[in-house]
Amino acid sequence: MSRESQKKTREGVYKSRLLITKYFSLLLLLQPFVDIQKMDLYYLPGSAPCRSVLMVGKALGIEFNKKFLNTLEGEQLKPEFLKINPQHTIPTLVDNGFAIWESRAILTYLVEKYGKNDSLYPKDPQQRALINQRLYFDMGTLNNAFFEYFIPQFRYGKPADPEAFKKVEAAFGFLETFLDEEEFLAGKHLTLADIAILATVSTLVVSGVDISKYKNVSKWYANTQKITPGWEENWEGLMQMKSWIDAKKAAK
């Protein structure tokens, strides 16, 4: 083989190796997006927990394959959904065959798997513990107060219960204290705590709760909705919820 032929052969081998390297590098870069494209989100736009997942997804650059599930009509009880989530709750996420439900579990899963950094859910044990506390507060106190006071009215046409409303006021009192001299709920920047509770507080506001007497909460609410990715979709979901509530009231 001539020197010229040997040179061309070496160049050909080099180019082939370079193409293979570029190909596998591209696969590695695209892999997160491939995984993301496989994520199904079963949701209802009016649900605060569902909207919190949508907002966190937006913050992470995730585009969900959204699957509308009308729990008001019992669609969550269909056999095909029960196979995915035997507790038949929303939101439910299916990520490449892995199913997870409970919104706050979904939020932390998404950040830990797809977050480019840990700003929304810092790895520092104390910071993370504070965020977890706020998430549990949202689930067990704030969101629970919403359900106990408003759901009997919205779903079943019952009169407002003053005793149940005291729990709403108590929850906002705690929130007011959390935000004393603080811009955010769990640290010096936006975290999962702010996004999850923003979904719940906005639901309470649209449902008719006047938060103006809670100065810290009002300031936080005004600021957080401006800086939270996906707020627009959260608002769209709230308007769908409000339309449903208005229709129920008109049907009385």
Secondary structure, 3 states (H helix, E strand, C coil): CCHHHHHHHHHHHHHHHHHHHHHHHHHHHHHHHHHHHCEEEEECCCCHHHHHHHHHHHHHCCCCEEEECCHHHCHHHCHHHHHHCCCCCCCEEEECCEEEECHHHHHHHHHHHHCCCCCCCCCCHHHHHHHHHHHHHHHHHHHHHHHHHHHHHHHHCCCCCHHHHHHHHHHHHHHHHHCCCCCCCCCCCCCHHHHHHHHHHHHHHHHCCCCCCCHHHHHHHHHHHHHCCCHHHHHHHHHHHHHHHHHHHHCC
